[in-house]
Amino acid sequence: MPQLYRLDIVVAEEDFPLAEALVAQSAGSGWEEESLPTGEMLLRVTSESEEEREHLAQSVSVMLPGSALSRETLPDTDWLAGWRSYFTPVEAGDFLILPPWMKDEAAEGRIPVVIEPKSAFGTGHHPTTTMCLEAISLLHRAGILKAGQRFLDMGTGTGILGIGCVKLGLSGFGADIDPLSISNSRENCDMNGVSGEFEIQEGSVELVQGQRFDVVIANILAGPLREMAPMLMPLVKPGGCLILSGFLSVQVSGMKDAYAAMGEAGELRMPSPASDPTRSASRENPEADDWVCLYWPRVGEKQALSRMKGEK
């Protein structure tokens, strides 16, 4: 049976940009990124070529000698079938995330968003994606996000967050540095019939400097989000919204410091799965590994709770 070759790369947060650049140059397909409770960053690359994996491992070892590398060989099973067994519908705020083969299922009062699960990040199963959709729903129910407004989806991945915004009547722009994400997100826009309202390009914040948006959404990682703060905040119109996720509770203080000019943030939390081998939470600190979403403007906690439950 053919094999797949996995390489896990763990680096200090400050070394993440270089590690990501090395992976982007060498990986023949997409890769996974994750913030670890230790403050380090994990990049997981899976390749059909052992030579490609070893070339990447050598490059990382030379450029980042303090990194930790681990290798694994996997059987090349039917990954599509594997995705299908894993990808179940996800309820996220006012949305229901569905794969194409389940698109005709009843949404039961929620707004259906159809996502083709490929290598790009954002199927709705990760807590950060779910919370961003919950924050979008919350701000929409509060009358802060409205039809006719403009959004920016930075690090769009599959396009799931921008598609959700379009289905609420907004239009906007999405950007991602991964070319695989661009093709996947455009495909998802076509499936959802929103391509005319959602422009997507390869790149980052440099594409939209000087523009203003009613809502800016970025579900990335703590390090890049802190670095991007001086460029992201001016993109939010006065009185507009900012939604950030992709970080753990131990990183919230640094995030709030970086975005202090936005004022007081609302906060959503979801624990990382108990099965996650990187979890470090203990009985003394059960929230250490919570994923967090921060959003501005802040909606009162009582109001937020009632609106997320669908109460009027």
N, C-alpha and C positions, 0 to 999 in steps of 0.2 A: 504494500500500500504506500502511495506517495506520502512524504513527510512535510510538515511545516516546522519552521525553525523560529523560536521565540527568543528575544533578548529583552531582559528587564534592566533598565538603567536608572539608578537612584543617585541623585545629585543634590548638593546644597541648593537652596532656593536662589542664591545669587548666581549660581552657575547654570540655571535653567535656560536662559536665552541662548547660550552657546550650545548646550546639549540639544536643544530643539532645532537649532540651525544645522547641526551635524546630522540629526535624524532626517530632517527635511531634504538634505542633499543626497542621502544614501538610501532612504527607504523607498521601495518601489510602490508602496501603497500607503494607506493611512496608518495612524498609530494612536495609542491611548495615552492620555496624560492624567495625572492624579496628584492632588496635594496629600501628603502623608501627615499623620498626627505629629510626627517628629519635626515638622517644619521643612522636611526635604521634599523633593519632587520625584515622581516616578514617571518614566516614559517606557511604554511597553510596545515593542515592535515585533510583528510577526511576518515572516518572509517565506516564500517558497524556495529560496536559495540559501543554502548553508554558507556559500561563499559570500553572498551579500551580507548576511548576518555577521560573519567574522570580519569583514572589511569595516563595517560600522563599529564593531566592538574595538577593533584596533584603533580607529580614529578617535573614539571616545577616550580610550586608555591613554593615548598620547596627549590629547588636548585637555583632558580633565582627569589627571591621575588620581584625584581623590574620590572619583565616582566608584560606585559599587555595581558590578555587573553579574547577572545570573542568566544562564542559558537553559532552555528546555526544548525538547523535540516532541512534536505532537503529531498524531495521525491526521492526515488530510481527509477528514470526514466530510459529509455533505453539510457544508456550512449554511447553505440556504435553509435546509431542513432544520438545522440547529437554531437558526434565528427564528424560524416560524414557531418552534416549540417554546421559545423563550418570550417572544414578542406578543404579549397579551394586551388587551386594551388598558389604557391608563386614564383614570379620572384625575384631572388637574384643574382645580378651580371650576370655571364654567366650561371647560373644554374636555373632550374625550379624544384621546390619541389612539388612532387605529392604523394597523398595517393595511396595505392595498387589498389583501385577500380577505379582509374583514370589513371593508368600507361600507358594505350594505347593511351592517348591523345597526339596530336602533340605537341612537345616541341618548335616548331617555332624558331629553330636556337639555342636554349639553350640546355644545358646538363641536361638530366633528372636525378633526384635523388628521388628514391621512399622511403618514410618513413611511417612506420606503427605507427600511433599516439597512444601511450600507456601512461604510467605514467612517462616515462623518459622525461627530458627536451630536447627540440630541434626539433620542428616541422617545423621551418622556419618562423613561424608567429611572433615570438618575435623579436623586433628590433635588439637585440644583435646578434642573430643567422644570421639574414639577413645581417647585416654589416660585420660579419666575412666572410661570403661567398663573399661579395662584395670586401673585402680586399684581399681574396685569388685570386679572378678574376683579380683584379687590378695588383697584383704582378706577376701573370702569364702572363698577357698581356704585362707587362713591360719587360718580359724576365728574371725576377728574380727567379720566381718559374718555374722549368723545369721538364719534364719527367725524371725519373730515380733518382730523389732526394728522401730523406727520411724525413718524418714528424712525429711529436708527437702531438697527440690530447689529451690534459689533461682535464679531466672532460668531457668525450666524450658524455655522455647523450645518445641520440639516435644513435650516430655515424655519424650524418649528415655532420659534417665538414671534418672528415677523409674520408668519402665516396666521398665527393666532390674532395678531393685531389687525391684519387686513380683514379678518372675519368679523371684527368688531367695528369695521367701517373706516379704519385708518389706512393710510398709505405710507410708503417709506422706502428706506434704503438699507441694504445689508452688505457686510464686508467680512471676508475671512482670508487668512493668509494661506490656507490649504486649498490648492486647486481641486482636489477631490470633493471638498465641501461645496465649492462653487457649483460643480456639475450636479451633485446630489441635491442641493437646495433648489436649484432651478428646476430639476425634475419634480421635486415635491411641490413647488409652486404651480407647475403645470397640472399636476394631479388634483390640486385643490382649486384650480381655476382662479388663481390670484396673481398670475404673472404680470398682468397689466398694472397692478398696484404695488408691486414689490420689485424694485431694481436691485440686483446683486452683482457685486464686482469683487475681484481678487485684490486684497490689500488691507490696509488698516485705517487708523484715524486720519492719516494724511489725505485720504480721499475726500473728506468732508470738512476740513478745516475752513472756518469762516461761515459755516452754515449753522442754523439753529433748528432744533427739533422739539416737539411737544413732549416726547418721551425718548430717552436713551436707555437701551438695554444692553448689558454686557455680562455674559455668563462665561467667564474665562478662567483665570487662576489668580490667586492673591498677588503674586509678584508683579505680573503684567498690569493688573488693575491699579496697583499703587503707582507704578511708573506712569501709567496713562492718565492719572487723575488731573494733572494740569491741562491736558488736552481734551479730556472728556467733559469736565464740568462746564467749560464755555459753550459746549454744543447744546446744552439744555436751555431752552427759552426761559425767561423770567416767569416764575410760577409753574414751570414744567416739571416733569417727573424724571427720576433716575432710578433704575433698577439694576442692582449688581448681585452676582452670585458666583460660586466656584471656589469657595473658601470655607474653612472650618472655624468653629467657635474660638479656637485658640488664636486665630488670625483676625478676629473682628476688631480688636482694639486698634491695630495698625491700619485697618481699612477705614475706621471712623476718623482716625487722625488725618489720613490722606484726603478724606472728603469732608473735613470739618466745615468748610465754607458752605456746604449744602444745608447745614443746620441739623436738626434732630431727625434721625432715621427711624422708620418703622422696621420691624424685624420679624422674619419667619425662620423657623428652625425645623430640621428633620434629622433624625439620627442616621448615621451610616449603618448599613445592615449588620446584624449581629454576626453574620458569617464572614464579614470582611476580615481577612487575616492581618490587616494593618491597624485594626482598632487598638487603641491604647486606653480607652475609658475604663475606669474602675468604679467600684461602689462608692468610693469617696468623691469621684468626679465623673458622674455618669454622662455629663454633657460635653466632655472633652472632644468627642469626635462628631458632634453635631455639625451637619452642613447648614450654612446660614445664607439667607437672602436679605439684603438691606434695600430699602426703597425710600425714596423721597418724592413728593411730600408725605409726611407721616400722617396716617389716618388713626384716630383714637383707638386704643386697644379694644374697648367695648364695642365700638362701631365696627371695627375690623372683624371681631369674632362673630358678631351677628350677621354681617354681610357675607362672610365666608360660609356661614351655615344657610344662607339663602333667605334669611328673614328680612322682612320689609320694615 
